[in-house]
């Protein structure tokens, strides 16, 4: 019984910790874009890192944004064209 509980506890801890580190994602249409910020039509703005490489984003294009929350701000980690 003890071995079963230990195994279940370990499996639960691993699955919960990996979910906590998963990035958030959003999909939307680009309203504005510059070297520091990407804004979608819904009004959500994402800060872009200094190392961000533009994959050819254009206003009006649908994109998928992976991001982390830094305080109350969205920090983009990846921006790709949506399929």
C-alpha positions, 0 to 999 in steps of 0.5 A: 500500500505504501509503495502505491501511494508513493508512486501515485504521489510522484506521478501527480507531482511530475504531471502538475509541475510540467503543467505549471511551466507550459506557455500560454498561447493565443491566436488572433489578427495583427492590429499593430506591430513594431520592434518592441510590441505586437498588438492583436485586434482584440487589444491584447499587447505582447512585449517582444524580446530584444532577440525577436526575429520577425518571421514576416509579420504583417498587419491583418495577418492571423498569428499564433503567439506563445507567451508568459505572464510577467506581472500583468504584462504579456511577454511573447516567447514565439510568434508564428503565422497561424494555419 
